Amino acid sequence: MPFDDHFKLTDDVISHLDTLIGGIADPFITSRYIGFISVSAATVYELSIKDIFCEFGTKKHKVLGNFTQKYFDKINGRIKTSFIKDYIAAFGEKYVKRYRRKIEQKENELLKTEKISMMAAYNNIIEWRNLFAHEGKIPATVTYEEAIRSYNIGKEVIRCLAASMCR
């Protein structure tokens, strides 16, 4: 399955919640939806990352494909950008440089056009997911719209990874 097919899972949840969120006046309930979106977003990010690396390994060599499948079955939410860089480094400097270049280009583009940091948006989703999943909290300053925007902008990190991990 193409890695970005996973995004549909969260995109569908967001489409449904968009029809409900306008009628909710209770900030506590809204924060629960933000937490739910963060958990869902981090899940599809993780699934996409696993698919990208496993597909890359399989295309390179059958043995590498088996190894990557077993290795990435155990990443269990370790998907912050710092972890992604470490995963890429295991495949060689060529891929690290490619990833860094693509990330920098996309980050600069989004800062100019959208006035938002892609890296911050992506890492915020992971932080909000961890805070919600482990403590049942979401920062009081995060809005529903900001969570959705961060998720959508954060997808670009995954797309940069996919574009970098090509033979």
DSSP file with accessible surface (Angstrom, degrees, kcal/mol):
  #  RESIDUE AA STRUCTURE BP1 BP2  ACC     N-H-->O    O-->H-N    N-H-->O    O-->H-N    TCO  KAPPA ALPHA  PHI   PSI    X-CA   Y-CA   Z-CA
    1    1 A M              0   0  140      0, 0.0     5,-0.1     0, 0.0     2,-0.0   0.000 360.0 360.0 360.0 135.8    0.0    0.0    0.0
    2    2 A P    >   -     0   0   72      0, 0.0     3,-1.9     0, 0.0     4,-0.4  -0.345 360.0-120.1 -60.1 141.0    1.4    3.5   -0.8
    3    3 A F  G >  S+     0   0   36      1,-0.3     3,-1.4     2,-0.2     4,-0.3   0.845 108.9  57.9 -55.1 -38.5    2.4    5.2    2.4
    4    4 A D  G >  S+     0   0   65      1,-0.3     3,-0.7     2,-0.2     4,-0.5   0.611  84.3  80.2 -78.3  -4.0    0.0    8.1    2.1
    5    5 A D  G X  S+     0   0   83     -3,-1.9     3,-1.0     1,-0.2     4,-0.4   0.812  84.3  65.1 -63.9 -27.8   -3.0    5.8    2.0
    6    6 A H  G X> S+     0   0   17     -3,-1.4     3,-1.5    -4,-0.4     4,-0.7   0.840  87.5  68.2 -62.6 -32.9   -2.7    5.7    5.7
    7    7 A F  H <> S+     0   0    4     -3,-0.7     4,-2.9    -4,-0.3     3,-0.4   0.808  84.9  71.4 -57.3 -29.6   -3.5    9.5    5.9
    8    8 A K  H <> S+     0   0  124     -3,-1.0     4,-2.7    -4,-0.5    -1,-0.3   0.842  88.2  63.1 -58.3 -32.6   -7.0    8.7    4.8
    9    9 A L  H <> S+     0   0   98     -3,-1.5     4,-1.3    -4,-0.4    -1,-0.2   0.947 113.0  32.6 -58.6 -48.8   -7.7    7.1    8.2
   10   10 A T  H  X S+     0   0    0     -4,-0.7     4,-2.8    -3,-0.4     5,-0.2   0.882 115.0  58.9 -77.1 -36.7   -7.2   10.4   10.0
   11   11 A D  H  X S+     0   0   49     -4,-2.9     4,-2.5     1,-0.2    -2,-0.2   0.905 106.5  49.2 -58.6 -39.7   -8.5   12.6    7.2
   12   12 A D  H  X S+     0   0   79     -4,-2.7     4,-2.0    -5,-0.2    -1,-0.2   0.894 110.2  50.3 -67.4 -39.3  -11.8   10.7    7.4
   13   13 A V  H  X S+     0   0   38     -4,-1.3     4,-2.9    -5,-0.2     5,-0.2   0.937 111.3  49.2 -63.3 -43.9  -12.0   11.2   11.2
   14   14 A I  H  X S+     0   0   10     -4,-2.8     4,-2.8     1,-0.2    -2,-0.2   0.919 107.7  53.9 -63.0 -43.2  -11.3   14.9   10.7
   15   15 A S  H  X S+     0   0   73     -4,-2.5     4,-0.7    -5,-0.2    -1,-0.2   0.908 112.5  44.7 -57.5 -41.6  -14.0   15.2    8.0
   16   16 A H  H >X S+     0   0  116     -4,-2.0     3,-1.0     1,-0.2     4,-0.6   0.944 113.6  48.5 -67.9 -47.0  -16.5   13.7   10.4
   17   17 A L  H >X S+     0   0    8     -4,-2.9     4,-2.8     1,-0.3     3,-1.3   0.838 100.1  66.8 -65.2 -31.3  -15.4   15.8   13.4
   18   18 A D  H 3X S+     0   0   82     -4,-2.8     4,-0.6     1,-0.3    -1,-0.3   0.836  98.2  53.8 -57.4 -31.7  -15.5   19.0   11.3
   19   19 A T  H << S+     0   0  110     -3,-1.0    -1,-0.3    -4,-0.7    -2,-0.2   0.725 118.0  35.5 -75.8 -19.4  -19.3   18.5   11.1
   20   20 A L  H X< S+     0   0   69     -3,-1.3     3,-1.5    -4,-0.6    -2,-0.2   0.782  98.4  74.4-100.2 -34.6  -19.6   18.3   14.9
   21   21 A I  H >< S+     0   0   22     -4,-2.8     3,-1.6     1,-0.3    -3,-0.1   0.789  86.0  63.9 -61.7 -32.8  -17.0   20.7   16.3
   22   22 A G  T 3< S+     0   0   76     -4,-0.6    -1,-0.3     1,-0.3    -2,-0.1   0.806 101.9  51.8 -62.0 -27.5  -18.9   23.9   15.5
   23   23 A G  T <  S+     0   0   76     -3,-1.5     2,-0.6    -4,-0.1    -1,-0.3   0.380  87.6  97.6 -91.8   5.8  -21.7   23.0   17.9
   24   24 A I    <   +     0   0   41     -3,-1.6    -4,-0.0    -4,-0.2    -3,-0.0  -0.850  38.5 170.4-102.1 118.9  -19.4   22.3   20.9
   25   25 A A        +     0   0   99     -2,-0.6    -1,-0.1     5,-0.0     3,-0.1   0.639  52.0  95.5 -97.8 -17.1  -19.1   25.1   23.4
   26   26 A D     >  -     0   0   78      1,-0.2     4,-2.1     2,-0.0     3,-0.2  -0.637  59.8-157.8 -82.2 114.4  -17.3   23.1   26.1
   27   27 A P  H  > S+     0   0  101      0, 0.0     4,-2.4     0, 0.0    -1,-0.2   0.824  92.0  59.4 -62.2 -29.6  -13.5   23.6   25.8
   28   28 A F  H  > S+     0   0  118      2,-0.2     4,-1.5     1,-0.2     5,-0.1   0.941 107.1  45.2 -64.2 -44.8  -12.9   20.4   27.7
   29   29 A I  H  > S+     0   0   63     -3,-0.2     4,-1.8     1,-0.2     3,-0.2   0.925 111.8  52.6 -65.4 -41.9  -14.8   18.4   25.1
   30   30 A T  H  X S+     0   0   30     -4,-2.1     4,-2.2     1,-0.2    -1,-0.2   0.916 106.0  54.3 -59.9 -40.1  -12.9   20.2   22.3
   31   31 A S  H  X S+     0   0   21     -4,-2.4     4,-2.4     1,-0.2    -1,-0.2   0.856 103.7  55.9 -64.5 -31.9   -9.6   19.3   23.9
   32   32 A R  H  X S+     0   0   69     -4,-1.5     4,-2.5    -3,-0.2    -1,-0.2   0.910 107.6  48.8 -65.4 -39.1  -10.6   15.7   23.9
   33   33 A Y  H  X S+     0   0   65     -4,-1.8     4,-2.7     2,-0.2    -2,-0.2   0.893 109.3  52.0 -67.6 -38.3  -11.1   15.9   20.2
   34   34 A I  H  X S+     0   0    4     -4,-2.2     4,-2.5     2,-0.2    -2,-0.2   0.930 111.2  48.2 -62.7 -42.8   -7.8   17.6   19.7
   35   35 A G  H  X S+     0   0    0     -4,-2.4     4,-2.5     2,-0.2    -2,-0.2   0.921 111.0  50.2 -62.4 -43.2   -6.2   14.7   21.7
   36   36 A F  H  X S+     0   0  105     -4,-2.5     4,-2.6     1,-0.2    -2,-0.2   0.925 111.2  48.3 -62.8 -43.0   -8.0   12.2   19.6
   37   37 A I  H  X S+     0   0    0     -4,-2.7     4,-3.2     1,-0.2     5,-0.2   0.914 110.4  52.3 -64.2 -40.6   -6.8   13.8   16.4
   38   38 A S  H  X S+     0   0    0     -4,-2.5     4,-2.5     2,-0.2    91,-0.2   0.912 111.0  46.5 -62.7 -42.9   -3.2   13.9   17.7
   39   39 A V  H  X S+     0   0   43     -4,-2.5     4,-2.1     2,-0.2    -2,-0.2   0.939 115.3  46.3 -64.3 -45.7   -3.3   10.2   18.6
   40   40 A S  H  X S+     0   0   21     -4,-2.6     4,-2.3    -5,-0.2    -2,-0.2   0.924 113.2  49.4 -63.4 -43.1   -4.8    9.4   15.2
   41   41 A A  H  X S+     0   0    0     -4,-3.2     4,-2.4     1,-0.2    -2,-0.2   0.932 110.8  48.7 -63.1 -47.2   -2.3   11.6   13.3
   42   42 A A  H  X S+     0   0    4     -4,-2.5     4,-2.5    -5,-0.2    -1,-0.2   0.888 109.8  54.7 -62.1 -35.1    0.7   10.2   15.1
   43   43 A T  H  X S+     0   0   66     -4,-2.1     4,-2.6    -5,-0.2    -2,-0.2   0.941 110.1  43.8 -64.1 -46.7   -0.5    6.7   14.3
   44   44 A V  H  X S+     0   0    1     -4,-2.3     4,-2.2     2,-0.2    -1,-0.2   0.858 111.6  54.6 -71.8 -30.2   -0.8    7.3   10.6
   45   45 A Y  H  X S+     0   0    0     -4,-2.4     4,-2.7    -5,-0.2    -1,-0.2   0.950 110.7  46.5 -60.4 -48.7    2.6    9.1   10.6
   46   46 A E  H  X S+     0   0   33     -4,-2.5     4,-2.6     1,-0.2    -2,-0.2   0.928 111.8  49.7 -61.5 -45.7    4.1    6.0   12.2
   47   47 A L  H  X S+     0   0   55     -4,-2.6     4,-2.3     1,-0.2    -1,-0.2   0.907 112.4  48.7 -59.8 -40.7    2.4    3.6    9.8
   48   48 A S  H  X S+     0   0    0     -4,-2.2     4,-2.5     2,-0.2    -2,-0.2   0.923 110.4  50.1 -66.1 -43.6    3.6    5.7    6.9
   49   49 A I  H  X S+     0   0    0     -4,-2.7     4,-2.3     1,-0.2     5,-0.3   0.933 110.8  49.7 -61.2 -45.8    7.2    5.8    8.2
   50   50 A K  H  X S+     0   0   35     -4,-2.6     4,-2.8     1,-0.2     5,-0.3   0.934 111.3  49.3 -58.1 -46.9    7.2    2.0    8.7
   51   51 A D  H  X S+     0   0   47     -4,-2.3     4,-2.6    -5,-0.2     5,-0.3   0.899 109.5  51.8 -60.9 -41.7    5.9    1.5    5.1
   52   52 A I  H  X S+     0   0   11     -4,-2.5     4,-2.2     2,-0.2    -1,-0.2   0.954 115.0  40.3 -61.9 -49.8    8.5    3.8    3.6
   53   53 A F  H  X S+     0   0    0     -4,-2.3     4,-2.7     2,-0.2    -2,-0.2   0.906 116.4  49.4 -68.8 -39.5   11.5    2.1    5.3
   54   54 A C  H  X S+     0   0    9     -4,-2.8     4,-2.4    -5,-0.3    -2,-0.2   0.915 112.3  47.8 -67.7 -40.0   10.1   -1.4    4.8
   55   55 A E  H  X S+     0   0   87     -4,-2.6     4,-2.4    -5,-0.3    -1,-0.2   0.919 112.1  50.6 -64.7 -42.1    9.4   -0.8    1.1
   56   56 A F  H  X S+     0   0    7     -4,-2.2     4,-1.9    -5,-0.3    -2,-0.2   0.945 111.5  47.6 -59.6 -49.5   12.9    0.7    0.7
   57   57 A G  H  X S+     0   0    0     -4,-2.7     4,-2.4     1,-0.2     8,-0.7   0.913 112.0  49.6 -59.8 -42.3   14.5   -2.3    2.3
   58   58 A T  H  < S+     0   0   86     -4,-2.4    -1,-0.2     7,-0.3    -2,-0.2   0.892 110.4  49.9 -65.9 -39.8   12.6   -4.8    0.2
   59   59 A K  H  < S+     0   0  124     -4,-2.4    -1,-0.2    -5,-0.2    -2,-0.2   0.829 112.1  49.3 -68.0 -32.3   13.4   -3.0   -3.0
   60   60 A K  H  < S-     0   0   80     -4,-1.9     2,-0.3     1,-0.3    -2,-0.2   0.929 131.5 -27.6 -71.5 -48.8   17.1   -2.9   -2.1
   61   61 A H     X  -     0   0  113     -4,-2.4     4,-2.8    -5,-0.2    -1,-0.3  -0.930  51.3-118.3-169.2 144.7   17.4   -6.6   -1.1
   62   62 A K  H  > S+     0   0  164     -2,-0.3     4,-2.2     1,-0.2     5,-0.2   0.898 115.7  48.3 -56.8 -43.6   15.2   -9.4    0.2
   63   63 A V  H  > S+     0   0   97      2,-0.2     4,-2.4     1,-0.2    -1,-0.2   0.921 111.9  48.9 -65.9 -43.5   17.3   -9.8    3.3
   64   64 A L  H  > S+     0   0   53     -7,-0.2     4,-3.1     1,-0.2    -6,-0.3   0.894 109.2  54.6 -62.8 -37.4   17.3   -6.1    4.0
   65   65 A G  H  X S+     0   0    3     -4,-2.8     4,-2.1    -8,-0.7    -7,-0.3   0.918 108.6  47.3 -61.5 -43.3   13.6   -6.1    3.5
   66   66 A N  H  X S+     0   0  101     -4,-2.2     4,-2.0     2,-0.2    -2,-0.2   0.916 113.5  49.0 -63.5 -43.1   13.2   -8.8    6.1
   67   67 A F  H  X S+     0   0  124     -4,-2.4     4,-3.0     1,-0.2     5,-0.2   0.940 111.1  47.9 -62.5 -49.2   15.4   -6.9    8.5
   68   68 A T  H  X S+     0   0    0     -4,-3.1     4,-2.9     1,-0.2     5,-0.2   0.892 109.2  54.9 -62.6 -37.3   13.6   -3.6    8.1
   69   69 A Q  H  X S+     0   0   90     -4,-2.1     4,-0.9    -5,-0.2    -1,-0.2   0.944 113.8  40.3 -59.9 -48.1   10.2   -5.3    8.6
   70   70 A K  H  < S+     0   0  145     -4,-2.0     4,-0.4     2,-0.2     3,-0.3   0.918 117.2  49.2 -67.2 -43.2   11.3   -6.8   11.9
   71   71 A Y  H >< S+     0   0  111     -4,-3.0     3,-1.4     1,-0.2    -2,-0.2   0.935 112.2  45.9 -64.0 -46.2   13.1   -3.6   13.0
   72   72 A F  H >< S+     0   0    4     -4,-2.9     3,-0.9     1,-0.3     4,-0.2   0.610  95.7  74.2 -81.8  -6.2   10.3   -1.2   12.2
   73   73 A D  T 3< S+     0   0   81     -4,-0.9    -1,-0.3    -3,-0.3     3,-0.2   0.720 100.4  48.7 -67.7 -18.3    7.7   -3.4   13.9
   74   74 A K  T <  S+     0   0  139     -3,-1.4    -1,-0.2    -4,-0.4    -2,-0.2   0.202  74.5 101.3-110.0  15.2    9.3   -2.2   17.1
   75   75 A I    X   -     0   0    1     -3,-0.9     3,-2.2     2,-0.1    -1,-0.2   0.802  56.5-173.3 -75.7 -23.8    9.5    1.6   16.7
   76   76 A N  T 3  S-     0   0  116      1,-0.3     3,-0.1    -3,-0.2    -3,-0.1   0.818  71.1 -33.6  38.7  60.5    6.4    2.1   18.9
   77   77 A G  T 3  S+     0   0   21      1,-0.2     2,-2.0   -35,-0.1    -1,-0.3   0.475  96.2 133.1  82.4  -0.4    5.8    5.8   18.5
   78   78 A R    <   +     0   0  108     -3,-2.2    -1,-0.2     1,-0.2    -2,-0.1  -0.563  30.0 122.4 -83.1  79.2    9.5    6.7   18.2
   79   79 A I        +     0   0    3     -2,-2.0    -1,-0.2    -3,-0.1    47,-0.1   0.205  22.5 132.3-130.5  14.7    8.8    9.0   15.3
   80   80 A K  S >> S-     0   0   64     -3,-0.2     4,-2.1     1,-0.1     3,-0.7  -0.252  74.7-102.2 -59.7 161.4   10.0   12.4   16.2
   81   81 A T  H 3> S+     0   0   14      1,-0.3     4,-2.3     2,-0.2     5,-0.2   0.836 122.8  59.2 -60.4 -30.7   12.2   14.0   13.6
   82   82 A S  H 3> S+     0   0   64      1,-0.2     4,-1.6     2,-0.2    -1,-0.3   0.898 107.1  46.6 -65.4 -37.9   15.3   13.2   15.6
   83   83 A F  H <> S+     0   0   72     -3,-0.7     4,-2.6     2,-0.2    -2,-0.2   0.899 108.9  55.1 -67.7 -41.2   14.5    9.5   15.4
   84   84 A I  H  X S+     0   0    0     -4,-2.1     4,-2.6     1,-0.2     5,-0.2   0.931 106.6  51.0 -59.2 -44.1   13.7    9.7   11.7
   85   85 A K  H  X S+     0   0  104     -4,-2.3     4,-2.2     1,-0.2    -1,-0.2   0.903 110.2  49.8 -60.0 -40.7   17.2   11.1   11.1
   86   86 A D  H  X S+     0   0  109     -4,-1.6     4,-1.1     2,-0.2    -1,-0.2   0.901 109.9  50.7 -64.9 -40.8   18.7    8.3   13.0
   87   87 A Y  H >< S+     0   0   12     -4,-2.6     3,-0.6     1,-0.2     4,-0.4   0.930 111.3  48.1 -62.2 -44.6   16.7    5.7   11.1
   88   88 A I  H >X S+     0   0    1     -4,-2.6     3,-2.2     1,-0.2     4,-0.5   0.906 102.8  62.4 -63.1 -40.9   17.9    7.2    7.8
   89   89 A A  H >< S+     0   0   53     -4,-2.2     3,-1.2     1,-0.3    -1,-0.2   0.823  92.5  65.2 -56.9 -30.3   21.5    7.3    8.9
   90   90 A A  T << S+     0   0   88     -4,-1.1    -1,-0.3    -3,-0.6    -2,-0.2   0.751 101.4  50.7 -65.0 -19.7   21.5    3.5    9.2
   91   91 A F  T <4 S-     0   0   40     -3,-2.2    -1,-0.3    -4,-0.4    -2,-0.2   0.506 124.6 -80.4 -96.5  -8.8   21.0    3.4    5.4
   92   92 A G    XX  -     0   0   27     -3,-1.2     4,-1.4    -4,-0.5     3,-0.7  -0.266  34.6 -85.5 125.2 154.8   23.9    5.7    4.5
   93   93 A E  H 3> S+     0   0  104      1,-0.2     4,-2.8     2,-0.2     5,-0.3   0.806 116.1  67.7 -60.9 -33.8   25.0    9.3    4.3
   94   94 A K  H 3> S+     0   0  116      1,-0.2     4,-1.9     2,-0.2    -1,-0.2   0.913 104.7  42.9 -54.9 -42.3   23.6    9.7    0.8
   95   95 A Y  H <> S+     0   0   10     -3,-0.7     4,-2.6     2,-0.2    -1,-0.2   0.853 110.9  55.2 -76.0 -33.4   20.0    9.4    2.1
   96   96 A V  H  X S+     0   0   15     -4,-1.4     4,-2.9    -8,-0.2    -2,-0.2   0.942 110.1  46.3 -62.3 -47.7   20.7   11.6    5.1
   97   97 A K  H  X S+     0   0  121     -4,-2.8     4,-2.5     2,-0.2    -2,-0.2   0.911 113.1  49.4 -62.2 -42.7   21.9   14.4    2.8
   98   98 A R  H  X S+     0   0   47     -4,-1.9     4,-2.5    -5,-0.3    -1,-0.2   0.930 113.0  46.7 -62.2 -46.3   19.0   13.9    0.5
   99   99 A Y  H  X S+     0   0    5     -4,-2.6     4,-3.0     2,-0.2     5,-0.2   0.939 112.0  50.3 -61.1 -48.7   16.5   14.0    3.4
  100  100 A R  H  X S+     0   0  115     -4,-2.9     4,-2.6     1,-0.2    -2,-0.2   0.914 111.8  48.5 -57.1 -44.4   18.2   17.1    4.9
  101  101 A R  H  X S+     0   0  119     -4,-2.5     4,-2.4    -5,-0.2    -1,-0.2   0.937 113.6  45.7 -63.5 -45.3   18.0   18.9    1.6
  102  102 A K  H  X S+     0   0   55     -4,-2.5     4,-2.5     1,-0.2     5,-0.2   0.906 113.4  49.8 -66.4 -40.3   14.4   18.1    1.0
  103  103 A I  H  X S+     0   0   13     -4,-3.0     4,-2.9     2,-0.2     5,-0.2   0.930 111.6  48.1 -63.0 -46.6   13.4   19.0    4.5
  104  104 A E  H  X S+     0   0  110     -4,-2.6     4,-2.4    -5,-0.2     5,-0.2   0.917 112.8  48.6 -62.5 -42.2   15.2   22.4    4.3
  105  105 A Q  H  X S+     0   0  115     -4,-2.4     4,-2.3    -5,-0.2    -2,-0.2   0.942 115.8  42.5 -62.4 -48.0   13.6   23.2    1.0
  106  106 A K  H  X S+     0   0   46     -4,-2.5     4,-2.8     2,-0.2     5,-0.2   0.900 113.0  53.1 -68.1 -39.9   10.1   22.3    2.1
  107  107 A E  H  X S+     0   0   29     -4,-2.9     4,-2.3    -5,-0.2    -1,-0.2   0.947 111.6  45.7 -59.6 -48.0   10.6   24.1    5.5
  108  108 A N  H  X S+     0   0   88     -4,-2.4     4,-1.9    -5,-0.2    -2,-0.2   0.910 112.8  51.0 -62.6 -42.1   11.7   27.3    3.8
  109  109 A E  H  X S+     0   0   93     -4,-2.3     4,-2.8    -5,-0.2     5,-0.3   0.937 112.8  44.7 -61.5 -46.7    8.8   27.1    1.3
  110  110 A L  H  X>S+     0   0   12     -4,-2.8     4,-2.1     1,-0.2     6,-1.1   0.844 109.3  55.8 -70.8 -32.4    6.2   26.6    4.0
  111  111 A L  H  <5S+     0   0   72     -4,-2.3     4,-0.5    -5,-0.2    -1,-0.2   0.905 114.6  40.8 -63.1 -39.0    7.6   29.3    6.1
  112  112 A K  H  <5S+     0   0  157     -4,-1.9    -2,-0.2    -5,-0.2    -1,-0.2   0.926 127.1  29.9 -74.3 -45.8    7.2   31.7    3.2
  113  113 A T  H  <5S+     0   0   86     -4,-2.8    -3,-0.2    -5,-0.2    -2,-0.2   0.888 135.5  22.2 -86.1 -40.1    3.9   30.6    1.9
  114  114 A E  T  <5S-     0   0   87     -4,-2.1    -3,-0.2    -5,-0.3    -2,-0.1   0.493  90.3-131.0-106.1 -10.8    2.0   29.3    5.0
  115  115 A K  S   <S+     0   0  162     -5,-0.8     2,-0.3    -4,-0.5    -4,-0.2   0.868  71.5 110.4  59.3  39.5    3.9   31.2    7.8
  116  116 A I  S    S-     0   0   28     -6,-1.1     2,-0.6    -9,-0.1    -2,-0.2  -0.998  71.1-119.9-144.0 144.0    4.3   27.9    9.7
  117  117 A S     >  -     0   0   30     -2,-0.3     4,-2.6     1,-0.2     5,-0.2  -0.766  14.4-157.5 -85.0 120.9    7.2   25.6   10.5
  118  118 A M  H  > S+     0   0    0     -2,-0.6     4,-2.6     2,-0.2     5,-0.2   0.897  94.6  51.0 -61.1 -43.8    6.7   22.2    9.1
  119  119 A M  H  > S+     0   0   31      1,-0.2     4,-2.5     2,-0.2     5,-0.2   0.914 111.9  46.1 -64.6 -42.5    9.1   20.7   11.6
  120  120 A A  H  > S+     0   0   44      2,-0.2     4,-2.7     1,-0.2    -1,-0.2   0.920 112.3  51.3 -65.8 -42.1    7.4   22.4   14.5
  121  121 A A  H  X S+     0   0    1     -4,-2.6     4,-1.9     2,-0.2    -2,-0.2   0.941 112.9  45.2 -60.2 -47.6    4.0   21.3   13.3
  122  122 A Y  H  X S+     0   0    0     -4,-2.6     4,-1.6     1,-0.2    -2,-0.2   0.953 115.9  45.0 -61.2 -51.3    5.0   17.7   12.9
  123  123 A N  H  X S+     0   0   38     -4,-2.5     4,-2.6     1,-0.2    -1,-0.2   0.835 108.3  58.6 -66.9 -30.3    6.8   17.6   16.3
  124  124 A N  H  X S+     0   0   57     -4,-2.7     4,-3.3     2,-0.2     5,-0.3   0.921 103.1  52.8 -61.9 -43.9    3.8   19.3   18.0
  125  125 A I  H  X S+     0   0    0     -4,-1.9     4,-2.5     1,-0.2    -2,-0.2   0.932 111.0  46.8 -56.7 -44.5    1.5   16.6   16.9
  126  126 A I  H  X S+     0   0    3     -4,-1.6     4,-2.5     2,-0.2    -2,-0.2   0.932 113.8  47.7 -64.9 -43.7    3.9   14.0   18.4
  127  127 A E  H  X S+     0   0   85     -4,-2.6     4,-2.7     2,-0.2    -2,-0.2   0.918 113.0  47.9 -62.5 -45.8    4.1   16.0   21.7
  128  128 A W  H  X S+     0   0   14     -4,-3.3     4,-2.6     2,-0.2     5,-0.2   0.891 111.1  51.9 -63.8 -38.0    0.4   16.5   21.9
  129  129 A R  H  X S+     0   0   63     -4,-2.5     4,-3.2    -5,-0.3     5,-0.3   0.943 112.0  45.6 -61.4 -48.2   -0.2   12.8   21.2
  130  130 A N  H  X S+     0   0   44     -4,-2.5     4,-2.4     1,-0.2     5,-0.4   0.922 113.7  48.9 -63.6 -43.2    2.2   11.9   24.0
  131  131 A L  H  X S+     0   0   45     -4,-2.7     4,-2.0     2,-0.2     6,-1.4   0.918 117.3  41.6 -62.5 -43.3    0.7   14.4   26.4
  132  132 A F  H  X S+     0   0   45     -4,-2.6     4,-1.6     4,-0.3    -2,-0.2   0.941 117.3  45.8 -70.9 -45.9   -2.8   13.2   25.7
  133  133 A A  H  < S+     0   0   52     -4,-3.2    -2,-0.2    -5,-0.2    -1,-0.2   0.850 124.8  31.2 -68.6 -34.0   -2.0    9.4   25.6
  134  134 A H  H  < S+     0   0  136     -4,-2.4    -1,-0.2    -5,-0.3    -2,-0.2   0.711 138.0  17.0 -99.8 -22.7    0.1    9.5   28.8
  135  135 A E  H  < S-     0   0  117     -4,-2.0    -3,-0.2    -5,-0.4    -2,-0.2   0.430  91.8-121.5-127.9  -6.7   -1.5   12.2   30.9
  136  136 A G  S  < S+     0   0   30     -4,-1.6     2,-0.3    -5,-0.4    -4,-0.3   0.762  73.3 119.4  71.4  22.9   -4.9   12.9   29.3
  137  137 A K        -     0   0  118     -6,-1.4    -1,-0.2    -9,-0.1    -2,-0.2  -0.850  45.0-168.7-122.8 158.8   -4.0   16.5   28.7
  138  138 A I        -     0   0   20     -2,-0.3  -107,-0.1    -3,-0.1   -10,-0.1  -0.986  45.1 -93.7-137.6 138.5   -3.6   18.9   25.7
  139  139 A P    >   -     0   0   44      0, 0.0     3,-1.7     0, 0.0   -11,-0.0  -0.280  33.2-128.5 -53.5 137.5   -2.0   22.3   26.1
  140  140 A A  T 3  S+     0   0  108      1,-0.3  -109,-0.0     3,-0.0     0, 0.0   0.723 104.0  60.0 -62.6 -22.2   -4.8   24.9   26.8
  141  141 A T  T 3  S+     0   0  120      2,-0.1     2,-0.4     0, 0.0    -1,-0.3   0.574  80.7 100.7 -86.2  -7.9   -3.6   27.1   24.0
  142  142 A V    <   -     0   0   12     -3,-1.7     2,-0.2     4,-0.1  -108,-0.1  -0.644  58.5-157.3 -83.0 127.7   -4.0   24.6   21.2
  143  143 A T     >  -     0   0   66     -2,-0.4     4,-2.2     1,-0.1     5,-0.2  -0.628  28.4-113.9 -97.8 163.6   -7.1   25.0   19.1
  144  144 A Y  H  > S+     0   0    7     -2,-0.2     4,-2.2     1,-0.2     5,-0.2   0.925 119.2  51.0 -58.5 -45.7   -8.9   22.4   17.0
  145  145 A E  H  > S+     0   0  125      1,-0.2     4,-2.6     2,-0.2    -1,-0.2   0.882 108.4  51.5 -62.2 -39.9   -8.0   24.3   13.8
  146  146 A E  H  > S+     0   0   75      2,-0.2     4,-2.8     1,-0.2    -1,-0.2   0.895 108.4  51.7 -65.1 -39.3   -4.3   24.4   14.9
  147  147 A A  H  X S+     0   0    0     -4,-2.2     4,-2.4     2,-0.2    -2,-0.2   0.931 112.2  46.0 -62.8 -43.4   -4.3   20.7   15.5
  148  148 A I  H  X S+     0   0   21     -4,-2.2     4,-2.6     2,-0.2    -2,-0.2   0.931 114.2  47.8 -65.4 -45.0   -5.7   20.0   12.0
  149  149 A R  H  X S+     0   0  102     -4,-2.6     4,-2.8     1,-0.2     5,-0.3   0.918 111.7  50.2 -63.4 -42.9   -3.3   22.5   10.4
  150  150 A S  H  X S+     0   0    2     -4,-2.8     4,-2.8     1,-0.2    -1,-0.2   0.917 110.6  50.0 -62.3 -42.5   -0.4   21.0   12.2
  151  151 A Y  H  X S+     0   0    0     -4,-2.4     4,-1.2    -5,-0.2    -2,-0.2   0.949 113.4  45.2 -59.9 -48.7   -1.4   17.5   11.1
  152  152 A N  H  < S+     0   0   64     -4,-2.6     4,-0.4     1,-0.2     3,-0.3   0.910 116.7  44.2 -65.9 -41.6   -1.7   18.5    7.5
  153  153 A I  H >< S+     0   0   18     -4,-2.8     3,-1.8     1,-0.2     4,-0.4   0.898 108.3  59.9 -67.9 -39.3    1.5   20.4    7.4
  154  154 A G  H >X S+     0   0    0     -4,-2.8     3,-1.4    -5,-0.3     4,-0.9   0.775  88.2  73.0 -60.8 -26.4    3.3   17.6    9.3
  155  155 A K  H 3X S+     0   0   16     -4,-1.2     4,-2.2    -3,-0.3    -1,-0.3   0.802  84.7  68.9 -57.3 -27.3    2.4   15.2    6.5
  156  156 A E  H <> S+     0   0   41     -3,-1.8     4,-2.4    -4,-0.4    -1,-0.3   0.815  90.9  58.9 -65.4 -30.1    5.1   17.0    4.5
  157  157 A V  H <> S+     0   0    0     -3,-1.4     4,-2.2    -4,-0.4    -1,-0.2   0.937 107.9  46.6 -61.3 -43.5    7.8   15.6    6.7
  158  158 A I  H  X S+     0   0    0     -4,-0.9     4,-2.7     1,-0.2    -2,-0.2   0.903 110.8  51.6 -66.3 -40.6    6.6   12.1    5.7
  159  159 A R  H  X S+     0   0   85     -4,-2.2     4,-2.4     1,-0.2    -1,-0.2   0.891 108.8  51.0 -65.0 -37.6    6.5   13.1    2.1
  160  160 A C  H  X S+     0   0   10     -4,-2.4     4,-1.6     2,-0.2    -1,-0.2   0.907 110.1  50.5 -64.3 -40.7   10.1   14.4    2.3
  161  161 A L  H  X S+     0   0    0     -4,-2.2     4,-1.9     2,-0.2     3,-0.3   0.948 110.7  48.4 -60.4 -48.0   11.1   11.1    3.9
  162  162 A A  H  < S+     0   0   19     -4,-2.7    -2,-0.2     1,-0.2    -1,-0.2   0.912 111.4  49.7 -60.9 -41.9    9.5    9.1    1.1
  163  163 A A  H  < S+     0   0   44     -4,-2.4     3,-0.3     1,-0.2    -1,-0.2   0.792 112.3  49.7 -68.6 -25.4   11.1   11.2   -1.6
  164  164 A S  H  < S+     0   0    0     -4,-1.6     2,-1.3    -3,-0.3    -1,-0.2   0.793  98.8  65.9 -81.8 -32.1   14.5   10.7    0.1
  165  165 A M  S  < S+     0   0   11     -4,-1.9     2,-0.4    -5,-0.1    -1,-0.2  -0.399  75.6 121.1 -94.2  59.3   14.3    7.0    0.4
  166  166 A C              0   0   61     -2,-1.3    -3,-0.0    -3,-0.3  -110,-0.0  -0.920 360.0 360.0-118.7 147.3   14.4    6.2   -3.2
  167  167 A R              0   0  171     -2,-0.4    -2,-0.0  -111,-0.0  -107,-0.0  -0.322 360.0 360.0 -75.4 360.0   16.9    4.1   -5.1
